[in-house]
Amino acid sequence: MPLIPCDIDRLIASADEILALQANEGLQLAKLAQMQAHSIGYIQGEIRAGLILGRAQLILGELQSALNTLQHTLLMAVDGSLEKVQLLEQIARCHFDLGDSTLAAKLWQECAQLAQEQQHYSPLIHAHIGLGQVYFGFENYPSALHSHYQAFDYLHTSSNTELRCRVYANIVVDLLSLERLSEAAAMLQRLQDAALTQRSLSTDIETYRLKGLLDLANQQVADARIHFASALKICQLQANPWSEAMSLLSLGRCDLADQEWASALAHLNQALDLACGLQNPHLLCKIHFALSSCYEGLNELHTAKTHLTEYLQYKQLLQPKVA
């Protein structure tokens, strides 16, 4: 029986639905849909499948493959279409994860303008999230919070619970960085309430991680350790190397707080192995700083200095680039 577009549409819908729970499986379904759509000249289906494939590759840490997929798919997208704006937003995400925050910010600003003009509110929210993360990376926490509250202001336009959770999560991190702990706790409760209405392992991981960060801010290291360990356990159910590395880094920070140097070294080296595989400079920056503290605690000052140098190099790489 020959393929028809509605068959491919169902496959694309399945790929999109499963992505939040099993990125590897979502990736395979998206690849199949993309191939089938191409074989019958169903361009709209090929574009939507390419978008999901790129998102899956991003989740799995395949950053360059994701960028290639999304840029190739962008060539097929119609100007002003929802898919074109979504593709631009995800391309910005690739550049951000690869360490080019300045280019990512430029693309997110372009995406936000196009989305506003065309009234595509979901990618508009994503773009404001991304811009906030750029500011956060530059340690401009008030501007990060402002951008994330801009995303918050448009949540009424979307019924996507996972997107709502992403906005809440980013606001929690901003508030923690500004030491506004009671506000962070209130927003974290909103995140937990929203998370109850959906099935997303990524949201569950992030919720536990944020609970742990709030615990650490309140100097409740034992509780933080439990929450970070829960996040790490969920990571093992879904291939998500970035979240796994962040969970290991967080456990390492608990060890540092308790001066458990050997355990810290084990957790941080596992995180470093994952981060090196991802080539994610944001992660590498944080991990080298923690390793420097760890080796200082072990009185291995030469090694501590080596990791501090690595940290400073990555930190410099992540600074705004002047045109």
C-alpha positions as CSV (number, residue, x, y, z in Angstrom):
1,M,0.0,0.0,0.0
2,P,1.5,3.4,-1.0
3,L,2.4,5.9,1.7
4,I,0.1,8.9,2.1
5,P,0.6,12.1,4.1
6,C,-1.8,11.2,6.9
7,D,0.3,8.0,7.7
8,I,3.4,10.1,8.0
9,D,1.5,12.7,10.1
10,R,0.6,9.9,12.6
11,L,4.3,8.9,12.8
12,I,5.4,12.5,13.4
13,A,2.8,12.8,16.1
14,S,4.1,9.6,17.8
15,A,7.7,10.9,17.6
16,D,6.7,14.2,19.1
17,E,4.7,12.6,21.9
18,I,7.4,10.1,22.9
19,L,10.2,12.6,22.9
20,A,9.7,13.7,26.5
21,L,10.0,10.2,27.7
22,Q,12.3,8.4,25.4
23,A,14.5,10.7,23.2
24,N,16.2,7.8,21.5
25,E,12.9,6.3,20.4
26,G,11.6,9.7,19.3
27,L,14.7,10.2,17.2
28,Q,14.3,6.9,15.4
29,L,10.6,7.6,14.6
30,A,11.4,11.1,13.4
31,K,14.2,9.8,11.1
32,L,11.7,7.3,9.6
33,A,9.0,10.0,9.2
34,Q,11.6,12.3,7.5
35,M,12.7,9.6,5.1
36,Q,9.1,8.6,4.2
37,A,8.0,12.2,3.7
38,H,11.0,12.8,1.4
39,S,10.3,9.7,-0.6
40,I,6.8,10.9,-1.6
41,G,7.7,14.6,-1.8
42,Y,5.7,15.6,1.3
43,I,7.6,18.7,2.1
44,Q,5.5,19.8,5.1
45,G,5.9,16.4,6.7
46,E,9.7,16.4,6.0
47,I,10.0,19.8,7.7
48,R,8.0,18.8,10.8
49,A,9.9,15.5,11.1
50,G,13.3,17.4,10.7
51,L,12.3,19.7,13.5
52,I,11.5,16.8,15.9
53,L,14.7,15.0,14.8
54,G,16.8,18.1,15.6
55,R,15.1,18.4,19.0
56,A,15.9,14.8,19.8
57,Q,19.5,15.2,18.8
58,L,19.7,18.2,21.1
59,I,18.3,16.3,24.0
60,L,20.8,13.5,23.4
61,G,23.7,16.0,23.3
62,E,24.4,15.5,19.5
63,L,24.8,19.2,19.1
64,Q,26.5,19.4,15.7
65,S,24.2,16.8,14.2
66,A,21.2,18.8,15.5
67,L,22.6,22.0,14.0
68,N,23.1,20.3,10.6
69,T,19.6,18.8,10.7
70,L,17.9,22.0,11.7
71,Q,19.8,24.2,9.2
72,H,19.0,21.8,6.4
73,T,15.3,21.7,7.3
74,L,15.2,25.5,7.6
75,L,16.0,25.7,3.8
76,M,12.6,24.1,3.1
77,A,10.5,26.2,5.5
78,V,8.2,28.9,4.2
79,D,8.9,32.5,5.4
80,G,6.5,33.5,8.2
81,S,5.5,29.9,8.9
82,L,5.3,28.5,12.5
83,E,7.9,25.8,11.5
84,K,10.4,28.4,10.3
85,V,10.2,30.3,13.6
86,Q,10.5,27.1,15.6
87,L,13.5,26.0,13.5
88,L,15.2,29.4,14.2
89,E,14.6,29.0,17.9
90,Q,16.1,25.6,18.0
91,I,19.1,26.7,15.9
92,A,19.7,29.4,18.4
93,R,19.6,26.7,21.1
94,C,22.3,24.7,19.3
95,H,24.6,27.7,19.1
96,F,24.0,28.5,22.8
97,D,24.9,24.9,23.8
98,L,28.0,25.0,21.6
99,G,29.1,28.1,23.5
100,D,28.4,30.9,21.0
101,S,26.0,32.9,23.3
102,T,26.3,36.1,21.3
103,L,25.1,34.4,18.0
104,A,22.4,32.6,20.0
105,A,21.2,35.8,21.4
106,K,21.0,37.4,18.0
107,L,19.0,34.5,16.6
108,W,16.7,34.4,19.6
109,Q,16.0,38.1,19.2
110,E,15.3,37.6,15.5
111,C,13.0,34.7,16.4
112,A,11.2,36.7,19.0
113,Q,10.6,39.5,16.5
114,L,9.3,37.2,13.8
115,A,7.2,35.2,16.3
116,Q,5.6,38.5,17.7
117,E,4.8,39.7,14.2
118,Q,3.2,36.4,13.1
119,Q,1.6,35.7,16.6
120,H,3.4,32.4,17.0
121,Y,3.5,32.6,20.8
122,S,5.0,29.2,21.7
123,P,8.4,29.9,19.9
124,L,8.2,33.5,21.3
125,I,8.1,32.0,24.8
126,H,11.0,29.8,23.9
127,A,13.0,32.7,22.6
128,H,12.5,34.7,25.8
129,I,13.6,31.7,27.8
130,G,16.8,31.5,25.6
131,L,17.6,35.1,25.9
132,G,17.2,34.9,29.7
133,Q,19.7,32.0,29.7
134,V,22.2,34.1,27.7
135,Y,21.9,36.8,30.3
136,F,22.2,34.2,33.1
137,G,25.4,32.8,31.5
138,F,26.8,36.4,31.5
139,E,25.9,36.5,35.2
140,N,23.4,39.3,34.6
141,Y,20.8,37.8,36.8
142,P,18.3,40.7,36.9
143,S,18.2,40.8,33.1
144,A,17.8,37.0,33.0
145,L,14.9,37.2,35.4
146,H,13.3,40.0,33.3
147,S,13.5,37.9,30.1
148,H,12.1,34.9,31.9
149,Y,9.2,36.9,33.2
150,Q,8.6,38.1,29.7
151,A,8.2,34.4,28.8
152,F,5.9,34.1,31.8
153,D,3.7,36.9,30.6
154,Y,2.8,34.9,27.4
155,L,2.1,31.6,29.1
156,H,-1.7,32.3,28.9
157,T,-1.4,31.8,25.1
158,S,-0.2,28.2,25.4
159,S,-1.7,25.0,26.8
160,N,1.7,23.3,26.7
161,T,2.4,22.2,30.3
162,E,6.0,21.3,29.6
163,L,6.7,24.8,28.3
164,R,5.1,26.3,31.4
165,C,7.3,24.1,33.5
166,R,10.4,25.3,31.6
167,V,9.5,28.9,32.3
168,Y,8.9,28.2,36.0
169,A,12.2,26.3,36.3
170,N,14.3,29.1,34.7
171,I,12.7,31.7,37.0
172,V,13.5,29.5,40.0
173,V,17.2,29.4,39.0
174,D,17.3,33.2,38.5
175,L,15.7,33.8,41.9
176,L,18.1,31.5,43.6
177,S,21.0,33.3,42.0
178,L,19.6,36.6,43.3
179,E,19.2,35.0,46.8
180,R,15.5,35.6,46.8
181,L,14.9,32.2,48.4
182,S,11.3,32.6,49.5
183,E,10.2,33.7,46.0
184,A,12.2,30.8,44.5
185,A,10.5,28.3,46.8
186,A,7.0,29.7,45.8
187,M,7.8,29.4,42.1
188,L,9.3,25.9,42.6
189,Q,5.9,24.9,44.1
190,R,4.2,26.2,41.0
191,L,6.5,24.0,39.0
192,Q,5.8,21.0,41.1
193,D,2.0,21.5,40.8
194,A,2.2,21.9,37.0
195,A,4.5,18.9,36.7
196,L,1.8,16.7,38.3
197,T,-0.4,17.2,35.2
198,Q,2.1,15.8,32.6
199,R,4.5,13.0,31.9
200,S,8.0,14.3,31.2
201,L,11.1,12.8,32.6
202,S,13.0,15.9,31.8
203,T,10.7,18.0,33.9
204,D,11.0,15.5,36.8
205,I,14.8,15.6,36.6
206,E,14.8,19.4,36.6
207,T,12.3,19.6,39.5
208,Y,14.4,17.4,41.7
209,R,17.6,19.3,40.7
210,L,15.9,22.6,41.7
211,K,14.8,21.2,45.0
212,G,18.4,20.3,45.6
213,L,19.6,23.7,44.7
214,L,17.1,25.3,47.1
215,D,18.2,22.9,49.8
216,L,21.9,23.9,49.2
217,A,21.0,27.6,49.4
218,N,19.4,26.9,52.7
219,Q,22.5,24.9,53.8
220,Q,20.4,21.6,54.0
221,V,23.1,19.5,52.4
222,A,21.6,16.1,53.3
223,D,18.2,16.9,51.8
224,A,20.0,18.4,48.7
225,R,21.9,15.1,48.2
226,I,18.7,13.1,48.3
227,H,17.1,15.3,45.6
228,F,20.2,15.3,43.3
229,A,20.4,11.5,43.7
230,S,16.7,11.2,42.6
231,A,17.4,13.4,39.6
232,L,20.4,11.2,38.6
233,K,18.3,8.0,39.0
234,I,15.7,9.4,36.6
235,C,18.4,10.3,34.1
236,Q,19.2,6.6,33.8
237,L,15.6,6.1,32.5
238,Q,16.1,8.5,29.6
239,A,19.3,9.2,27.7
240,N,19.9,12.8,28.7
241,P,23.7,13.3,29.2
242,W,23.4,17.0,30.0
243,S,21.0,16.4,32.9
244,E,23.1,13.4,34.1
245,A,26.2,15.6,34.1
246,M,24.4,18.4,36.0
247,S,23.1,15.9,38.5
248,L,26.6,14.5,39.1
249,L,28.0,18.0,39.4
250,S,25.4,18.8,41.9
251,L,26.2,15.7,44.0
252,G,29.9,16.8,43.8
253,R,28.9,20.2,45.2
254,C,27.2,18.4,48.1
255,D,30.4,16.4,48.7
256,L,32.4,19.7,48.6
257,A,30.1,21.2,51.2
258,D,30.7,18.2,53.5
259,Q,34.4,18.1,52.7
260,E,34.1,14.6,51.3
261,W,36.9,15.1,48.8
262,A,37.2,11.5,47.5
263,S,33.4,11.3,46.8
264,A,33.5,14.7,45.2
265,L,36.3,13.7,42.9
266,A,34.4,10.6,41.8
267,H,31.2,12.5,41.0
268,L,33.0,15.4,39.3
269,N,35.2,13.2,37.1
270,Q,32.1,11.3,36.0
271,A,30.5,14.7,35.2
272,L,33.6,15.8,33.3
273,D,33.7,12.7,31.2
274,L,30.1,13.4,30.1
275,A,30.7,17.1,29.5
276,C,33.8,16.3,27.4
277,G,31.7,14.0,25.2
278,L,29.1,16.7,24.8
279,Q,31.7,19.5,24.3
280,N,29.3,21.8,26.2
281,P,31.4,24.8,27.5
282,H,28.8,25.8,30.0
283,L,29.1,22.5,31.8
284,L,32.9,22.3,31.4
285,C,33.2,25.7,33.0
286,K,31.2,24.7,36.1
287,I,32.9,21.3,36.5
288,H,36.4,22.6,36.2
289,F,35.7,25.2,38.9
290,A,34.3,22.5,41.2
291,L,37.3,20.3,40.5
292,S,39.6,23.2,41.4
293,S,37.9,23.5,44.7
294,C,38.1,19.8,45.3
295,Y,41.8,19.5,44.6
296,E,42.4,22.5,46.8
297,G,40.6,20.7,49.6
298,L,42.9,17.7,48.9
299,N,45.9,20.1,49.1
300,E,46.9,19.2,45.6
301,L,47.5,22.8,44.6
302,H,49.1,22.2,41.2
303,T,46.2,20.2,40.0
304,A,43.8,22.7,41.5
305,K,45.5,25.5,39.5
306,T,45.3,23.4,36.3
307,H,41.5,23.1,36.7
308,L,41.2,26.8,37.7
309,T,43.0,27.7,34.4
310,E,40.6,25.5,32.4
311,Y,37.7,27.2,34.2
312,L,39.0,30.7,33.4
313,Q,39.5,29.7,29.7
314,Y,35.9,28.5,29.4
315,K,34.6,31.5,31.3
316,Q,36.4,33.8,28.8
317,L,35.0,31.8,25.9
318,L,31.5,32.3,27.2
319,Q,31.7,36.1,27.5
320,P,29.9,38.4,25.1
321,K,31.7,38.7,21.7
322,V,32.1,42.3,20.4
323,A,31.3,42.6,16.7
